[in-house]
Amino acid sequence: MTKKQLLDLVARKAHLTKKGAEEAIDVFLSEIGRVLGKGEKVILSGFGTFRVISMKGKTVKIPNTEKLITIKPHRSPRFTPGKKLKRQVSR
């Protein structure tokens, strides 16, 4: 499903204009990003949990060139699905 398809679906099912659905989805996604940017969790009951993990810096070797590169420490988002979502997917 693309974002456009999601917008059309939300607009139809929630009886919103396409512009209203787009604004709602954009706010939803930007707020998740903002909260994760502060290092906090986003818990959506039944759907899942978004969280941020800290990755340590490391040096890795590229297999085909044997060249060593350094990966800087960084934070990365992770998602853990909730029970309801797991059940819906496993059907």
SVG drawing of the C-alpha trace seen along z (x, -y; Angstrom):
<svg xmlns="http://www.w3.org/2000/svg" viewBox="-18 -20 59 38">
<polyline fill="none" stroke="black" stroke-width="0.4" points="0.0,0.0 1.3,-3.4 0.8,-6.6 -1.6,-7.8 -3.7,-4.6 -3.7,-5.0 -4.9,-8.6 -7.7,-7.6 -8.8,-4.8 -8.6,-7.0 -10.5,-9.8 -13.3,-7.4 -13.6,-5.4 -13.3,-8.5 -15.6,-10.7 -12.8,-13.2 -11.6,-15.2 -8.4,-13.9 -6.7,-17.1 -8.0,-16.4 -6.8,-12.8 -3.4,-13.9 -3.0,-16.5 -4.0,-13.9 -1.6,-11.3 1.2,-13.8 0.7,-15.0 0.6,-11.4 3.9,-10.5 5.7,-13.7 4.7,-13.3 6.0,-9.7 9.3,-11.0 9.5,-13.9 8.9,-11.7 11.4,-9.1 13.9,-11.9 13.7,-12.8 14.6,-9.1 11.1,-8.2 8.9,-5.3 5.6,-5.4 3.2,-2.7 0.0,-2.1 -2.0,0.4 -2.8,3.5 -0.6,2.2 2.9,2.1 5.7,0.1 8.2,-2.2 11.5,-2.8 15.0,-4.0 18.1,-2.0 21.7,-3.2 24.2,-1.5 27.8,-1.5 30.5,-2.6 32.5,0.2 34.9,1.0 33.8,3.5 35.4,5.1 33.8,4.9 34.0,8.6 34.7,8.0 37.4,5.3 38.8,6.2 38.6,2.5 37.9,1.4 35.3,-1.2 34.3,-2.9 30.6,-3.2 30.0,-6.0 27.8,-5.5 24.2,-6.3 20.6,-5.9 18.1,-3.7 14.3,-3.3 12.9,0.1 9.3,1.5 7.9,4.3 4.4,5.5 1.6,5.9 -0.4,9.1 -3.4,7.9 -1.2,7.0 0.6,10.3 -2.7,12.2 -4.0,10.2 -0.8,11.0 -0.7,14.7 -4.2,15.4"/>
</svg>
